[in-house]
């Protein structure tokens, strides 16, 4: 028993002596050893220009160094990766036994840190000679920074940012937080940011929310966030108020990697709820151009491809704000920049009408989407639209709208559209139905004639390939047909079409009247972008107007000829074919001069020979026109009854 007591006393004396030694040991004697050890294990120079202090008995042990310098990678853009007036950290020694570095807490005073990637993807914070994406830097739990500068460079990602962190004086009884400012390039966009947060950066803590209030700007896109973030490195969760606004939603792609069409200026205010791999914008509201927008949206980023889902609504939609969906330039707003206004003016001056902007194929292939959209009321100058619903699905590079349904002229246009971006060039197909369209509403300029124009129906089935809608339509194949029946037509309009001077004078003196319309059929075949008329007819009780010709979708030109044939005797008539020519931007209509000259010459000659009485003979139209087989023509053109 006495021997055991002596052994315990001896061990106690040794431990006490060791504790006293460690407590009074001048750790600066080991600076050179530490510097050499770090250099040997990392391949980079490391120096401690000031004191080296160690608290071995704290849990976990604490190390403090002054005037620390750590060399950058040989390919780096700066000589030092880390420079700090003081570096203080706690280290878990148990993990060192298995080759891992775990730092539960790190404090930096006036640090300058350079984190960068090389052009071939190497990272200067990974010290292995051979790196993989699975490599991770040392684990850091909590980070406290006082007056620091962080530089992050990634040439492949067109990113070069400088972030400054400061710690303002704390209020009485409170712990000071941090403030940060940032500037430089992010994904090629001029970027700035500022904000403030709590005093401790809980980098790996995925249970304690970290308060943050930040303002971020990249190019013309601004993002404000006020809420909490859990796990600053992993972004395990985030909740708070998110405000987003900018000049064009398409500019969000470099930031969020979400492909959106070009839009006019927008503003979104939403509640952000992020957890795991899902980012939810809940009950958001805002405006896109002149249209309001609300609903819910979610971005899922669990795989290499992100997926956007949403249920969106608009009470009042301006159709011009959807122009980016078909490749047209968004409308010019009062807030648009001078460059945007100039570009819009130049585009308006061009003769082209069909959208010629190329599809962003890489963006279409970069994500998936499943979005439903509904607009209750629609604004569109010159076109009577009243509602819109659609279901957009983007899956593995294939975009479908099934269906795209909008109310037009008290009827509906229902379309099924498919664009396959995996093919070269992209393959396009559309199946469009025109259902029960009121012609008087569809062509409001004709309302002044007080005529009713009945119902119209038809279809447009087109397919093609191209990098833009203009290119696709320029080489499209298929058919377009529209048929109408019922209603009436202005007799004055028919008189002008027949070039019937007598009827024009009568209508002007006695007043216009309406003539029942039996049918109107317009049927075109489409091959390589050329629309050839198969049937072009307007049949009324008093005359028949027939037409023929082509519409060139590639060159956006029109070459149509229409001729009216009276069904009854007409006096002072000089029917002549009317040619409609020009471009989609500027059409011209004029009667063919030959028949007019011939009839006029004949009238003049007979007038001279007969003393004026015979001059009227060449201007008499006997009226050989006959009724057209309307039912057969309509069935052939549409395959269904009118108003389907």
C-alpha positions as CSV (number, residue, x, y, z in Angstrom):
1,X,0.0,0.0,0.0
2,X,2.9,2.4,0.8
3,X,4.5,1.6,-2.5
4,X,1.3,2.4,-4.4
5,X,1.0,5.7,-2.5
6,X,4.6,6.6,-3.4
7,X,3.9,5.8,-7.1
8,X,0.8,8.0,-7.1
9,X,2.7,10.9,-5.4
10,X,5.5,10.5,-8.0
11,X,3.0,10.6,-10.9
12,X,1.3,13.7,-9.3
13,X,4.6,15.5,-9.0
14,X,5.5,14.6,-12.6
15,X,2.2,15.8,-13.9
16,X,2.3,19.0,-11.9
17,X,5.9,19.6,-13.1
18,X,4.7,19.0,-16.7
19,X,1.8,21.3,-16.2
20,X,4.0,24.0,-14.8
21,X,6.4,23.5,-17.6
22,X,3.8,23.7,-20.3
23,X,2.2,26.7,-18.6
24,X,5.4,28.6,-18.4
25,X,7.0,27.3,-21.6
26,X,7.9,29.9,-24.1
27,X,6.3,28.5,-27.3
28,X,8.2,31.0,-29.4
29,X,11.1,28.6,-29.2
30,X,9.1,26.3,-31.5
31,X,8.2,28.8,-34.1
32,X,10.8,27.7,-36.6
33,X,9.9,24.1,-36.0
34,X,6.2,24.9,-36.7
35,X,7.1,26.9,-39.8
36,X,9.2,24.1,-41.2
37,X,6.5,21.5,-40.3
38,X,3.8,23.4,-42.1
39,X,6.0,24.0,-45.1
40,X,6.9,20.3,-45.4
41,X,3.3,19.1,-45.2
42,X,1.8,21.8,-47.5
43,X,4.7,22.6,-49.9
44,X,4.2,26.3,-49.2
45,X,6.1,28.7,-47.0
46,X,4.6,29.6,-43.7
47,X,5.9,32.2,-41.2
48,X,4.9,33.6,-37.8
49,X,6.4,37.0,-37.4
50,X,5.2,37.6,-33.9
51,X,4.4,35.7,-30.7
52,X,3.3,32.1,-30.7
53,X,1.1,31.1,-27.8
54,X,-0.6,27.8,-26.9
55,X,-3.1,27.0,-24.2
56,X,-2.8,23.2,-24.0
57,X,-5.2,22.8,-21.1
58,X,-8.2,24.6,-22.6
59,X,-10.8,22.4,-24.2
60,X,-10.2,22.2,-27.0
61,X,-6.6,23.5,-27.0
62,X,-6.2,27.1,-28.2
63,X,-3.4,28.4,-30.4
64,X,-2.6,32.1,-31.1
65,X,-0.1,33.4,-33.7
66,X,0.8,37.0,-34.6
67,X,1.8,38.3,-38.1
68,X,1.0,35.1,-39.9
69,X,1.9,34.7,-43.6
70,X,1.0,31.7,-45.7
71,X,2.3,31.4,-49.3
72,X,-0.2,31.1,-52.2
73,X,-0.2,28.3,-54.8
74,X,2.6,28.6,-57.5
75,X,-0.1,29.4,-60.1
76,X,-1.8,32.0,-57.9
77,X,-2.2,35.7,-58.8
78,X,-0.9,36.9,-55.4
79,X,2.2,35.9,-53.5
80,X,0.3,35.1,-50.3
81,X,-2.9,33.2,-49.8
82,X,-3.2,34.4,-46.1
83,X,-1.8,37.3,-44.3
84,X,-3.2,38.2,-40.8
85,X,-2.1,40.3,-37.9
86,X,-3.4,37.6,-35.5
87,X,-4.6,34.1,-36.1
88,X,-6.3,32.4,-33.2
89,X,-7.9,29.0,-33.4
90,X,-9.0,26.0,-31.3
91,X,-8.1,22.5,-32.6
92,X,-9.5,19.1,-31.9
93,X,-6.5,16.8,-31.3
94,X,-8.5,13.6,-31.6
95,X,-9.2,14.2,-35.3
96,X,-5.5,14.7,-35.9
97,X,-5.0,11.0,-35.1
98,X,-7.0,10.1,-38.2
99,X,-5.4,12.8,-40.4
100,X,-8.3,15.4,-40.3
101,X,-8.0,19.0,-39.3
102,X,-11.0,20.2,-37.3
103,X,-11.1,23.8,-36.0
104,X,-14.2,24.4,-33.9
105,X,-13.4,28.1,-33.7
106,X,-11.2,30.6,-35.7
107,X,-10.5,34.3,-35.0
108,X,-8.8,36.5,-37.5
109,X,-7.7,40.1,-37.0
110,X,-7.0,42.3,-40.0
111,X,-6.7,39.4,-42.4
112,X,-6.1,39.4,-46.1
113,X,-7.3,36.2,-47.8
114,X,-7.0,35.2,-51.4
115,X,-9.1,32.3,-52.6
116,X,-8.9,31.4,-56.2
117,X,-9.3,28.8,-58.9
118,X,-7.0,28.3,-61.8
119,X,-8.2,28.1,-65.4
120,X,-8.0,24.3,-65.3
121,X,-10.1,24.1,-62.1
122,X,-7.4,23.8,-59.3
123,X,-8.2,25.5,-56.0
124,X,-5.6,27.2,-53.9
125,X,-7.2,26.2,-50.6
126,X,-6.7,22.5,-51.4
127,X,-3.1,21.6,-50.7
128,X,-3.0,18.3,-52.5
129,X,-1.0,18.1,-55.7
130,X,-3.7,16.1,-57.3
131,X,-7.2,17.6,-56.6
132,X,-10.7,16.3,-57.1
133,X,-14.0,18.0,-56.5
134,X,-14.5,15.7,-53.5
135,X,-11.6,17.4,-51.7
136,X,-12.6,19.6,-48.8
137,X,-10.7,22.3,-46.8
138,X,-10.2,22.0,-43.1
139,X,-13.4,22.0,-41.1
140,X,-14.1,25.4,-39.4
141,X,-17.1,25.7,-37.1
142,X,-17.3,29.3,-36.0
143,X,-15.4,32.2,-37.7
144,X,-14.9,35.7,-36.2
145,X,-13.3,38.3,-38.4
146,X,-12.2,41.8,-37.5
147,X,-11.4,44.2,-40.3
148,X,-10.6,41.7,-43.1
149,X,-10.4,41.5,-46.8
150,X,-11.3,38.5,-48.9
151,X,-10.5,38.2,-52.6
152,X,-12.1,35.5,-54.7
153,X,-11.1,34.8,-58.2
154,X,-12.4,32.3,-60.8
155,X,-11.4,33.1,-64.4
156,X,-13.4,30.3,-65.8
157,X,-16.5,31.7,-64.1
158,X,-15.6,35.3,-65.0
159,X,-15.6,36.1,-61.3
160,X,-13.2,38.5,-59.4
161,X,-14.6,39.8,-56.1
162,X,-13.2,41.8,-53.3
163,X,-15.1,41.5,-50.0
164,X,-14.3,43.8,-47.0
165,X,-15.5,42.9,-43.5
166,X,-15.6,45.2,-40.5
167,X,-16.8,45.1,-36.9
168,X,-18.5,48.3,-35.8
169,X,-18.5,49.4,-32.2
170,X,-21.0,47.4,-30.1
171,X,-23.9,49.0,-28.3
172,X,-23.9,48.8,-24.5
173,X,-24.5,45.3,-23.3
174,X,-24.6,43.9,-26.8
175,X,-22.1,41.9,-28.9
176,X,-21.0,43.7,-32.1
177,X,-22.0,42.2,-35.4
178,X,-20.2,42.5,-38.7
179,X,-20.7,44.6,-41.8
180,X,-19.5,43.7,-45.2
181,X,-19.2,45.3,-48.6
182,X,-18.2,43.7,-51.9
183,X,-17.4,44.7,-55.4
184,X,-16.0,43.4,-58.7
185,X,-17.1,40.8,-61.3
186,X,-19.6,38.0,-60.7
187,X,-20.2,35.7,-63.7
188,X,-19.0,38.5,-65.9
189,X,-21.4,41.1,-64.4
190,X,-20.3,44.2,-62.5
191,X,-21.3,43.4,-58.9
192,X,-21.7,45.1,-55.6
193,X,-23.0,44.0,-52.3
194,X,-23.4,45.3,-48.7
195,X,-25.0,44.1,-45.6
196,X,-24.6,43.1,-42.0
197,X,-24.9,40.0,-39.8
198,X,-24.3,38.6,-36.4
199,X,-20.9,38.7,-34.7
200,X,-20.0,35.1,-35.3
201,X,-20.1,33.3,-38.7
202,X,-21.4,29.9,-38.0
203,X,-20.0,28.3,-41.1
204,X,-20.8,24.6,-40.3
205,X,-23.6,25.0,-37.7
206,X,-26.7,23.6,-39.4
207,X,-28.9,24.1,-36.4
208,X,-28.5,27.8,-35.4
209,X,-29.9,30.4,-37.8
210,X,-27.6,33.3,-38.6
211,X,-29.2,36.7,-39.0
212,X,-28.3,38.6,-42.2
213,X,-29.6,41.7,-44.0
214,X,-27.9,42.1,-47.4
215,X,-28.2,44.1,-50.6
216,X,-26.8,42.5,-53.7
217,X,-26.5,43.9,-57.3
218,X,-25.1,42.1,-60.4
219,X,-25.4,44.1,-63.6
220,X,-29.0,45.5,-63.7
221,X,-30.3,42.9,-61.2
222,X,-30.8,43.8,-57.6
223,X,-31.5,41.4,-54.8
224,X,-32.4,42.3,-51.2
225,X,-32.6,39.7,-48.4
226,X,-33.6,40.2,-44.8
227,X,-33.8,37.0,-42.8
228,X,-31.8,34.1,-41.5
229,X,-29.3,31.6,-43.0
230,X,-28.4,28.3,-41.4
231,X,-25.1,26.8,-42.4
232,X,-23.2,29.5,-44.3
233,X,-21.1,27.1,-46.2
234,X,-23.7,24.4,-47.0
235,X,-26.7,26.9,-47.1
236,X,-28.7,24.2,-45.3
237,X,-31.7,26.6,-44.8
238,X,-32.7,30.2,-45.4
239,X,-35.9,32.0,-44.5
240,X,-36.8,35.7,-44.9
241,X,-38.0,38.4,-47.1
242,X,-36.6,38.5,-50.6
243,X,-37.0,41.4,-53.0
244,X,-35.8,41.0,-56.6
245,X,-35.9,43.5,-59.4
246,X,-34.1,44.2,-62.6
247,X,-34.2,45.2,-66.3
248,X,-34.7,41.7,-67.8
249,X,-35.4,38.3,-66.2
250,X,-33.2,36.6,-68.7
251,X,-30.2,38.2,-66.9
252,X,-31.0,36.0,-63.9
253,X,-29.4,33.0,-65.6
254,X,-25.8,33.7,-64.6
255,X,-26.9,34.3,-61.0
256,X,-29.6,31.6,-60.4
257,X,-28.8,29.3,-63.4
258,X,-32.5,29.5,-64.3
259,X,-33.4,30.1,-67.9
260,X,-36.1,32.7,-68.3
261,X,-37.2,34.6,-71.4
262,X,-36.4,38.2,-72.1
263,X,-38.8,40.5,-70.3
264,X,-39.3,44.2,-69.6
265,X,-38.3,45.6,-66.2
266,X,-39.7,43.5,-63.3
267,X,-40.1,43.7,-59.5
268,X,-40.8,40.7,-57.2
269,X,-41.5,40.6,-53.5
270,X,-41.6,37.2,-51.9
271,X,-41.1,35.1,-48.8
272,X,-38.1,32.8,-49.3
273,X,-38.2,29.4,-47.7
274,X,-35.1,27.2,-48.5
275,X,-34.3,23.8,-47.0
276,X,-32.2,20.9,-48.4
277,X,-32.2,21.3,-52.1
278,X,-35.5,23.3,-52.5
279,X,-35.8,27.1,-52.8
280,X,-39.4,28.3,-52.5
281,X,-40.8,31.7,-53.4
282,X,-44.1,31.7,-51.5
283,X,-47.0,34.0,-52.1
284,X,-44.9,36.4,-54.2
285,X,-46.3,39.4,-55.9
286,X,-44.9,42.0,-58.3
287,X,-44.9,43.4,-61.8
288,X,-43.3,42.4,-65.1
289,X,-43.5,45.4,-67.4
290,X,-47.1,46.6,-67.3
291,X,-48.4,43.3,-66.0
292,X,-49.0,42.1,-62.5
293,X,-47.7,38.7,-61.4
294,X,-48.3,36.6,-58.3
295,X,-48.2,33.0,-57.2
296,X,-45.8,30.4,-55.9
297,X,-42.6,29.1,-57.5
298,X,-40.0,26.5,-56.5
299,X,-36.5,25.8,-57.7
300,X,-35.2,22.3,-57.1
301,X,-31.4,21.9,-57.3
302,X,-30.9,18.3,-56.3
303,X,-29.2,17.2,-59.5
304,X,-26.9,18.8,-62.1
305,X,-30.1,20.1,-63.8
306,X,-32.2,22.5,-61.9
307,X,-36.0,22.4,-62.1
308,X,-38.4,25.3,-61.9
309,X,-42.0,24.6,-60.9
310,X,-44.7,27.3,-60.4
311,X,-48.3,28.3,-60.4
312,X,-48.5,31.8,-61.6
313,X,-51.3,34.3,-62.0
314,X,-52.0,37.7,-63.5
315,X,-55.1,39.8,-63.0
316,X,-54.1,42.2,-65.9
317,X,-51.6,41.0,-68.5
318,X,-50.2,43.2,-71.3
319,X,-49.5,40.8,-74.2
320,X,-46.4,42.9,-75.1
321,X,-44.8,41.7,-71.9
322,X,-44.8,38.2,-73.3
323,X,-42.9,39.1,-76.5
324,X,-39.7,37.5,-75.1
325,X,-41.4,34.1,-75.2
326,X,-41.4,34.2,-79.0
327,X,-38.0,35.9,-79.5
328,X,-39.2,39.5,-79.9
329,X,-37.6,42.4,-78.0
330,X,-39.5,43.3,-74.8
331,X,-41.5,46.5,-74.9
332,X,-39.8,49.8,-74.1
333,X,-40.7,51.2,-70.7
334,X,-40.2,54.6,-69.2
335,X,-37.5,53.1,-67.0
336,X,-35.7,51.5,-69.9
337,X,-32.1,52.6,-70.5
338,X,-31.1,54.9,-73.4
339,X,-29.4,51.9,-75.0
340,X,-32.5,49.8,-74.8
341,X,-34.6,52.6,-76.2
342,X,-32.2,53.1,-79.1
343,X,-32.2,49.3,-79.8
344,X,-36.0,49.2,-79.8
345,X,-36.1,52.2,-82.2
346,X,-33.7,50.5,-84.6
347,X,-35.7,47.2,-84.4
348,X,-38.9,49.1,-85.1
349,X,-37.3,50.7,-88.2
350,X,-36.4,47.3,-89.7
351,X,-38.7,45.8,-92.2
352,X,-38.9,42.4,-90.5
353,X,-41.9,41.4,-88.5
354,X,-41.4,37.8,-87.4
355,X,-39.3,37.3,-84.2
356,X,-35.7,36.7,-85.3
357,X,-33.9,36.4,-82.0
358,X,-32.1,33.1,-81.7
359,X,-33.1,30.6,-79.0
360,X,-30.8,30.2,-76.0
361,X,-30.3,26.5,-76.6
362,X,-27.8,26.0,-73.9
363,X,-30.1,27.6,-71.4
364,X,-33.0,25.5,-72.6
365,X,-30.9,22.4,-72.1
366,X,-29.5,23.5,-68.7
367,X,-32.8,23.2,-66.7
368,X,-36.2,21.6,-66.5
369,X,-39.5,23.3,-65.8
370,X,-43.2,22.7,-65.1
371,X,-45.1,25.9,-64.9
372,X,-48.8,26.8,-65.1
373,X,-49.9,30.3,-65.9
374,X,-53.3,32.0,-65.9
375,X,-54.2,35.6,-66.9
376,X,-57.7,36.8,-66.2
377,X,-57.7,40.0,-68.2
378,X,-55.5,40.9,-71.2
379,X,-54.4,44.1,-72.8
380,X,-53.5,44.0,-76.5
381,X,-53.9,46.9,-78.9
382,X,-56.0,46.0,-81.9
383,X,-56.7,42.4,-80.8
384,X,-59.6,41.4,-78.5
385,X,-58.1,39.0,-76.0
386,X,-59.8,38.2,-72.7
387,X,-58.0,35.4,-70.9
388,X,-55.0,33.1,-71.2
389,X,-54.0,29.7,-69.7
390,X,-51.1,27.5,-70.4
391,X,-49.0,24.7,-69.1
392,X,-45.3,24.9,-69.9
393,X,-43.2,21.8,-69.5
394,X,-39.4,21.8,-70.2
395,X,-37.9,18.3,-69.9
396,X,-34.4,17.3,-71.1
397,X,-34.2,20.0,-73.7
398,X,-37.8,19.6,-75.0
399,X,-40.2,22.5,-74.5
400,X,-44.0,22.0,-74.8
401,X,-46.9,24.2,-74.3
402,X,-49.9,21.9,-73.9
403,X,-52.2,23.6,-74.2
404,X,-51.8,27.3,-74.9
405,X,-55.4,28.6,-74.6
406,X,-56.5,32.2,-74.9
407,X,-59.8,33.8,-75.6
408,X,-60.0,35.8,-78.8
409,X,-63.0,37.6,-80.3
410,X,-65.4,35.8,-78.0
411,X,-63.9,32.5,-79.1
412,X,-60.7,30.6,-78.4
413,X,-57.4,29.8,-80.0
414,X,-56.0,26.6,-78.6
415,X,-52.5,25.6,-79.5
416,X,-50.2,22.7,-78.8
417,X,-46.5,23.6,-79.3
418,X,-43.4,21.5,-79.2
419,X,-39.7,22.7,-79.5
420,X,-37.0,20.0,-79.4
421,X,-33.7,21.8,-78.7
422,X,-31.8,18.5,-78.8
423,X,-32.0,18.4,-82.6
424,X,-29.8,20.5,-84.8
425,X,-31.3,22.8,-85.8
426,X,-34.1,22.7,-83.2
427,X,-37.3,21.0,-84.4
428,X,-40.6,22.9,-84.0
429,X,-44.2,21.7,-84.4
430,X,-47.5,23.4,-83.7
431,X,-51.1,22.4,-83.8
432,X,-53.4,25.4,-83.5
433,X,-57.2,25.4,-83.5
434,X,-59.4,28.5,-84.1
435,X,-62.7,28.1,-82.3
436,X,-65.9,30.2,-82.7
437,X,-64.2,33.5,-83.4
438,X,-66.5,36.5,-83.9
439,X,-65.2,38.2,-87.1
440,X,-66.6,41.5,-86.1
441,X,-64.6,41.4,-82.9
442,X,-61.5,40.0,-84.7
443,X,-61.5,42.9,-87.2
444,X,-62.9,45.8,-85.1
445,X,-62.2,48.3,-88.0
446,X,-65.1,46.7,-89.8
447,X,-67.6,47.5,-87.0
448,X,-68.2,50.9,-88.6
449,X,-69.9,49.2,-91.5
450,X,-72.6,48.0,-89.0
451,X,-72.3,44.5,-90.6
452,X,-72.1,41.3,-88.6
453,X,-69.5,38.8,-89.7
454,X,-70.6,35.5,-88.1
455,X,-68.4,32.9,-86.7
456,X,-65.0,31.7,-87.9
457,X,-63.0,28.5,-87.2
458,X,-60.0,26.7,-88.6
459,X,-56.6,25.3,-87.9
460,X,-52.9,25.9,-88.5
461,X,-50.6,22.8,-88.5
462,X,-47.0,23.8,-89.0
463,X,-43.6,22.2,-88.5
464,X,-40.1,23.3,-89.2
465,X,-36.5,23.7,-88.0
466,X,-34.5,26.7,-87.1
467,X,-32.7,28.8,-84.5
468,X,-35.5,31.3,-84.2
469,X,-39.2,31.6,-85.0
470,X,-38.5,33.6,-88.1
471,X,-36.2,30.9,-89.3
472,X,-38.6,28.1,-88.5
473,X,-41.5,29.8,-90.3
474,X,-39.2,30.6,-93.2
475,X,-38.9,26.9,-93.9
476,X,-42.1,25.6,-92.4
477,X,-44.4,22.9,-93.9
478,X,-48.0,22.2,-93.2
479,X,-51.3,24.0,-93.8
480,X,-53.4,27.0,-92.6
481,X,-57.1,27.2,-93.0
482,X,-59.8,29.6,-91.8
483,X,-63.5,29.4,-92.7
484,X,-66.5,31.6,-91.8
485,X,-70.2,31.5,-92.4
486,X,-73.3,33.6,-91.5
487,X,-73.5,37.3,-90.9
488,X,-73.6,40.1,-93.4
489,X,-71.1,42.2,-95.4
490,X,-71.3,45.9,-96.1
491,X,-72.6,46.5,-99.7
492,X,-70.2,49.5,-99.9
493,X,-67.2,47.3,-99.3
494,X,-68.4,44.9,-102.0
495,X,-68.9,47.8,-104.4
496,X,-65.3,48.9,-103.8
497,X,-64.1,45.4,-104.3
498,X,-66.0,45.2,-107.6
499,X,-65.0,48.7,-108.6
500,X,-68.7,49.3,-109.1
501,X,-69.1,53.1,-109.3
502,X,-72.8,52.9,-109.6
503,X,-73.2,50.9,-106.3
504,X,-70.6,53.2,-104.6
505,X,-72.7,56.3,-105.5
506,X,-75.9,54.6,-104.4
507,X,-74.5,53.6,-101.1
508,X,-73.0,57.0,-100.4
509,X,-76.3,58.8,-101.3
510,X,-78.9,56.3,-99.9
511,X,-76.8,54.9,-97.1
512,X,-74.9,51.7,-96.7
513,X,-76.8,48.4,-96.5
514,X,-75.8,44.8,-95.5
515,X,-75.6,41.8,-97.8
516,X,-75.9,38.3,-96.3
517,X,-72.6,36.4,-96.5
518,X,-72.9,32.7,-97.4
519,X,-69.3,31.8,-96.5
520,X,-65.6,32.8,-96.5
521,X,-62.9,30.2,-96.9
522,X,-59.1,30.8,-96.8
523,X,-57.1,27.6,-97.2
524,X,-53.3,27.6,-97.7
525,X,-50.8,24.8,-98.1
526,X,-47.3,25.6,-96.7
527,X,-44.1,24.2,-98.1
528,X,-40.6,25.5,-97.3
529,X,-42.1,28.7,-95.9
530,X,-44.3,29.5,-99.0
531,X,-48.0,29.7,-98.3
532,X,-49.9,28.8,-101.5
533,X,-53.6,29.5,-101.7
534,X,-55.8,26.4,-102.3
535,X,-59.1,28.1,-101.6
536,X,-59.6,31.9,-101.3
537,X,-63.2,32.9,-101.6
538,X,-65.8,35.2,-100.1
539,X,-69.3,34.3,-101.3
540,X,-72.3,36.7,-100.7
541,X,-75.8,36.8,-102.1
542,X,-74.8,39.5,-104.7
543,X,-71.2,38.7,-105.6
544,X,-68.3,36.3,-105.2
545,X,-64.7,37.3,-104.5
546,X,-62.1,34.8,-105.4
547,X,-58.3,35.0,-104.9
548,X,-55.0,33.3,-105.4
549,X,-51.4,33.9,-104.8
550,X,-48.6,33.3,-102.2
551,X,-47.4,34.5,-98.9
552,X,-43.6,34.1,-98.4
553,X,-42.9,33.6,-94.7
554,X,-39.1,33.6,-95.3
555,X,-38.9,36.9,-97.0
556,X,-42.1,38.3,-95.3
557,X,-43.7,39.3,-98.6
558,X,-47.2,39.0,-99.9
559,X,-48.4,38.5,-103.5
560,X,-52.2,37.9,-103.6
561,X,-54.8,38.7,-106.3
562,X,-58.5,39.0,-105.6
563,X,-61.3,39.5,-108.2
564,X,-65.0,40.1,-107.6
565,X,-67.8,38.6,-109.8
566,X,-71.3,40.1,-109.6
567,X,-74.3,37.7,-109.5
568,X,-76.6,40.4,-110.8
569,X,-76.7,43.1,-113.4
570,X,-74.5,46.1,-112.5
571,X,-74.1,49.4,-114.2
572,X,-71.0,51.6,-114.1
573,X,-68.9,48.6,-113.1
574,X,-65.4,48.0,-114.1
575,X,-64.4,44.8,-112.3
576,X,-60.6,44.4,-112.3
577,X,-58.3,42.1,-110.3
578,X,-57.0,43.7,-107.1
579,X,-53.4,43.0,-106.3
580,X,-52.2,42.9,-102.7
581,X,-48.4,43.1,-102.6
582,X,-45.6,44.3,-100.3
583,X,-44.1,43.2,-97.1
584,X,-45.6,42.2,-93.8
585,X,-44.5,45.6,-92.6
586,X,-46.0,47.6,-95.4
587,X,-48.8,46.2,-97.7
588,X,-50.2,47.8,-100.8
589,X,-53.5,47.1,-102.6
590,X,-54.3,48.4,-106.1
591,X,-56.5,47.3,-109.0
592,X,-54.8,46.0,-112.1
593,X,-54.6,48.8,-114.6
594,X,-55.0,46.8,-117.9
595,X,-58.7,45.9,-117.6
596,X,-59.6,49.4,-116.3
597,X,-57.8,51.0,-119.2
598,X,-59.4,48.6,-121.7
599,X,-62.9,49.3,-120.4
600,X,-62.3,53.0,-120.1
601,X,-60.9,53.1,-123.7
602,X,-63.9,51.2,-125.0
603,X,-66.3,53.4,-123.2
604,X,-64.6,56.5,-124.7
605,X,-64.6,55.1,-128.3
606,X,-68.3,54.0,-128.1
607,X,-69.2,57.3,-126.5
608,X,-67.7,59.1,-129.5
609,X,-69.3,56.8,-132.0
610,X,-72.8,56.9,-130.5
611,X,-72.9,60.4,-129.3
612,X,-72.3,59.5,-125.7
613,X,-75.0,56.9,-125.2
614,X,-72.9,53.9,-125.9
615,X,-70.2,54.9,-123.4
616,X,-72.0,53.0,-120.7
617,X,-72.1,49.7,-122.5
618,X,-68.5,48.6,-121.5
619,X,-69.4,49.5,-117.9
620,X,-72.3,47.1,-117.7
621,X,-71.6,43.9,-115.8
622,X,-74.0,41.1,-116.8
623,X,-73.5,39.2,-113.5
624,X,-72.6,35.7,-114.4
625,X,-71.4,34.9,-110.9
626,X,-72.8,31.8,-109.3
627,X,-73.2,30.5,-105.7
628,X,-70.2,28.6,-104.4
629,X,-70.5,25.2,-102.8
630,X,-69.8,26.6,-99.3
631,X,-70.4,23.5,-97.3
632,X,-68.0,21.5,-99.4
633,X,-65.3,24.2,-99.4
634,X,-65.6,24.6,-95.6
635,X,-65.4,20.8,-95.0
636,X,-62.4,20.5,-97.3
637,X,-60.5,23.4,-95.7
638,X,-61.1,22.7,-92.1
639,X,-62.1,19.1,-91.9
640,X,-64.9,20.1,-89.5
641,X,-67.8,22.4,-89.3
642,X,-67.3,26.2,-89.0
643,X,-67.1,27.4,-85.4
644,X,-65.6,24.1,-84.2
